[in-house]
Amino acid sequence: MGRSKNKGTNFLVQGSILAFASIISRIIGLVYRIPMTDIIGDLGNSYYGSAYEVYSIMLIISSYSLPLAVSKLVSAQVANGNKRMAYQVFKGAMLFAVVSGTLFALLVYFGAGFFSEIYLKTPNCIFALKVLAPALLIVAVLGVLRGFFQGLGTMMPSAISQIVEQVINAIVSVWAAYMLFGYGKRIGGVLGDPEHYAAAYGAAGGTLGTNLGAVFGLLFMIFVFCVYMTVFKRQIRREKIRAMEPFIETIRTLVITIIPVLLSSTIYNISSFIDNGIYKHIAYAQGYISDDIDVWWGVYTGKYKLMINVPISIASAMAASSVPTLTASFGKGDMKAVRYEINAAMRFIMVVSFPCAVGLAVLAKPIFLLLFPSTAQTINMAGAMMYMGSVAVILYSMSTLSNGLLQGINRLKVPVINAAIALVLHVIILVIMMLFFHLNIYAVVLSNVLFALIMCILNAISLTRYSGYRQEVARTFIVPAICSVVMGIATWAVYKGLFALCSSNTISLLLAMVVAVVVYAVMLLLLHGLTESEIRRFPKGDVIVRIAKKAHLLR
């Protein structure tokens, strides 16, 4: 059990590092979208979001699964003491990344007209889509480097490169959006349509940051890789020489590993891409005004999804970090360690996602009002979306993590099948809600919640079946839920009370958020949601334990 705990501790620490970097990156992404929304508005956000839907799904198909697949294969080779083969896996993955990245970059660039005009029925997103195309190649190469280091058991290079990438992205996106918005306005003035051209060019400027951010992230990873290679090659030379499998066999293994992960990731994430097409085609058929359709989609992608993706990123990070550890434990037949790591990951995610979901629901309008004052006319719509869809934070966190856990125990096809079932049901539900209940953009929100719920149920059944894992319910779900509800009531009361006294949304919101953190932490400790040993496994856990004991919250 000692070894299992050590593995679990390292797994949590490494996952926490990547999760922390993901949160920082998401926060930076959230912060820069505030001035960018002020510049390009909800209309520009629609063009920006539509282009990103195409870019995201092409990225997933071309290379999104590479870091996970590379980390899995490299981890397995390193665990067997064969770093020479680990390096060959890296070289094979790099070749795959360059080829697939180039092909999909060309597809997006030259197919931008089809995607924007015919599928998305949003012709003005074509400029943003063409700007995004080169990033597909850059991010593919970057993903292989990140996967290589994750497979070696360190998340730090990936974490730092994520932050570097996002900082550059933020700076360039805001500056380019401002410059190109003005340029588009001048062109639109000549052509008689300044509003739409300004929003379209501004959205293209916003996507320019994605390219340059990825370039700087790649340069950082190349620097770290070159420095590490001197040590790594020395370690390879000290290894006992073994028979190497042919390079073509390594490529075949890589492709076999990538395809199930790729299918799972594609089916799991393609729902938003499909939603965009279905929503806009049905909305046009129902006679809604073109600008209204685009603005509603801009609110959905630029406000609602932007906010819920911040906490969901923690689950993505934990899933990525769990795969190498679970693969190694599963490969050795240590099912006790496998179940321990699944439990640790699931409890961590639920402790974080429950308060995030409740907090976003309770403070939705104040948060949107603080972040997006220039588009206050759509705050009520964004708030309504969050009331309906904040539970998606919990469901997507759980389903994202369980996807990674199933892949970690070599059940690569299972998430694909589960995601396909959920996707079919999701599409049927979306069409019904739009055609018969006329819920327009709210149908997209609700159908996505149901998609995540179906994934959670199917993945939970699969985890139990293939790992023997039995989900502990009380401390994993019930305690965080109770603590979050108490936190939500206290937070709402504090916000309303302070706002009545000072009429300042900013002051009331910030103080209410401080109260939320304190109330949730105290309740979690009082109800024994986390034990002392579990807290100590978190980053700075010893410090947290000391503070909790001084406050008499821990014995």
Secondary structure as the mmCIF struct_conf table of DSSP 4:
data_model
#
loop_
_struct_conf.conf_type_id
_struct_conf.id
_struct_conf.beg_label_comp_id
_struct_conf.beg_label_asym_id
_struct_conf.beg_label_seq_id
_struct_conf.end_label_comp_id
_struct_conf.end_label_asym_id
_struct_conf.end_label_seq_id
HELX_RH_AL_P HELX_RH_AL_P1 GLY A 2 LEU A 59
HELX_RH_PI_P HELX_RH_PI_P1 ILE A 60 TYR A 64
TURN_TY1_P TURN_TY1_P1 SER A 65 SER A 65
HELX_RH_AL_P HELX_RH_AL_P2 LEU A 66 ALA A 79
TURN_TY1_P TURN_TY1_P2 ASN A 80 GLY A 81
HELX_RH_AL_P HELX_RH_AL_P3 LYS A 83 PHE A 110
TURN_TY1_P TURN_TY1_P3 GLY A 111 GLY A 111
HELX_RH_AL_P HELX_RH_AL_P4 ALA A 112 GLY A 113
HELX_RH_PI_P HELX_RH_PI_P2 PHE A 114 TYR A 119
BEND BEND1 LEU A 120 LYS A 121
HELX_RH_3T_P HELX_RH_3T_P1 PRO A 123 CYS A 125
HELX_RH_AL_P HELX_RH_AL_P5 ILE A 126 LEU A 132
TURN_TY1_P TURN_TY1_P4 ALA A 133 PRO A 134
HELX_RH_AL_P HELX_RH_AL_P6 ALA A 135 GLY A 151
TURN_TY1_P TURN_TY1_P5 LEU A 152 GLY A 153
HELX_RH_AL_P HELX_RH_AL_P7 MET A 156 LEU A 191
TURN_TY1_P TURN_TY1_P6 GLY A 192 GLY A 192
HELX_RH_AL_P HELX_RH_AL_P8 PRO A 194 ARG A 238
BEND BEND2 GLU A 239 GLU A 239
HELX_LH_PP_P HELX_LH_PP_P1 LYS A 240 ILE A 241
HELX_LH_PP_P HELX_LH_PP_P2 ALA A 243 PRO A 246
HELX_RH_AL_P HELX_RH_AL_P9 PHE A 247 ALA A 285
TURN_TY1_P TURN_TY1_P7 GLN A 286 GLY A 287
HELX_RH_AL_P HELX_RH_AL_P10 SER A 290 VAL A 299
HELX_RH_PI_P HELX_RH_PI_P3 TYR A 300 TYR A 304
HELX_RH_AL_P HELX_RH_AL_P11 LYS A 305 GLY A 331
TURN_TY1_P TURN_TY1_P8 LYS A 332 GLY A 333
HELX_RH_AL_P HELX_RH_AL_P12 MET A 335 VAL A 362
TURN_TY1_P TURN_TY1_P9 LEU A 363 LEU A 363
HELX_RH_AL_P HELX_RH_AL_P13 ALA A 364 LEU A 371
HELX_RH_3T_P HELX_RH_3T_P2 PRO A 373 THR A 378
HELX_RH_AL_P HELX_RH_AL_P14 ILE A 379 GLY A 389
TURN_TY1_P TURN_TY1_P10 SER A 390 VAL A 391
HELX_RH_AL_P HELX_RH_AL_P15 ALA A 392 GLY A 408
TURN_TY1_P TURN_TY1_P11 ILE A 409 ASN A 410
HELX_RH_AL_P HELX_RH_AL_P16 LYS A 413 LEU A 435
TURN_TY1_P TURN_TY1_P12 PHE A 436 PHE A 437
HELX_RH_AL_P HELX_RH_AL_P17 ASN A 440 SER A 467
HELX_RH_PI_P HELX_RH_PI_P4 ALA A 474 ILE A 478
HELX_RH_AL_P HELX_RH_AL_P18 VAL A 479 CYS A 502
HELX_RH_AL_P HELX_RH_AL_P19 ASN A 505 LEU A 526
TURN_TY1_P TURN_TY1_P13 LEU A 527 HIS A 528
BEND BEND3 GLY A 529 LEU A 530
HELX_RH_AL_P HELX_RH_AL_P20 GLU A 532 ARG A 536
TURN_TY1_P TURN_TY1_P14 ARG A 537 ARG A 537
BEND BEND4 PHE A 538 PHE A 538
TURN_TY1_P TURN_TY1_P15 PRO A 539 LYS A 540
HELX_RH_AL_P HELX_RH_AL_P21 GLY A 541 LYS A 550
TURN_TY1_P TURN_TY1_P16 ALA A 551 HIS A 552
BEND BEND5 LEU A 553 LEU A 553
#
